[in-house]
Amino acid sequence: MSKKKKTYSAEFKSKVVLELLSEEQTIAQIASKYEISAKSLIDWKKQFLDNASLVFDRVQKGARNKRLRATY
């Protein structure tokens, strides 16, 4: 019987990665806690950190667009 691949929400992944970044537990401990492979956690962390700057890009673009709309 084949195992069905689990899918996780972006919110869940963010929560787990933030927990990982807090460094209160090891990767192995968090992987065991959530029954996720350490490899998946490492991949999620890399993806999270690689895209962290996008949050600030969106905030800045949103603020700039809001200022432009206010001038009309």
C-alpha positions in Angstrom: 0.0 0.0 0.0 1.4 3.4 -0.9 1.5 6.3 1.5 -0.5 9.4 0.5 1.7 12.5 0.4 0.7 15.0 3.1 0.2 18.6 2.2 0.6 21.5 4.6 -0.8 25.0 4.6 1.4 28.0 4.3 0.3 29.1 7.7 1.3 25.7 9.2 4.7 25.8 7.5 5.3 29.4 8.7 4.5 28.4 12.2 6.8 25.5 12.2 9.7 27.4 10.6 9.3 30.2 13.1 9.5 27.6 15.9 12.6 26.2 14.2 14.2 29.7 14.0 13.6 30.3 17.7 16.2 27.6 18.3 14.5 26.3 21.4 14.4 22.8 20.0 16.5 21.0 17.5 15.4 20.1 13.9 15.1 16.5 15.0 12.8 17.4 17.9 10.5 19.6 15.8 10.4 17.0 13.1 9.4 14.3 15.6 6.9 16.6 17.2 5.0 17.3 13.9 5.9 14.0 12.3 7.7 15.8 9.4 11.0 14.8 7.9 14.0 16.9 8.9 14.7 17.3 5.1 11.3 18.9 4.7 12.0 21.3 7.6 15.3 22.3 6.1 13.7 22.9 2.7 10.9 25.0 4.3 13.4 27.0 6.3 15.5 27.7 3.2 12.4 28.7 1.2 11.2 30.9 4.1 14.5 32.7 4.4 15.0 33.1 0.6 11.6 34.8 0.4 11.6 36.8 3.6 12.4 40.1 1.8 9.2 39.8 -0.3 7.2 40.8 2.8 9.0 44.1 2.9 8.7 44.6 -0.8 4.9 44.2 -0.6 4.6 46.5 2.4 6.7 49.2 0.7 4.8 48.8 -2.6 1.5 48.9 -0.8 2.4 52.1 1.1 3.7 53.7 -2.1 0.5 52.8 -4.0 -1.6 54.2 -1.1 0.3 57.5 -1.2 -0.1 57.7 -5.0 -3.9 57.1 -4.8 -4.2 59.8 -2.0 -2.7 62.4 -4.3 -5.4 62.0 -7.0 
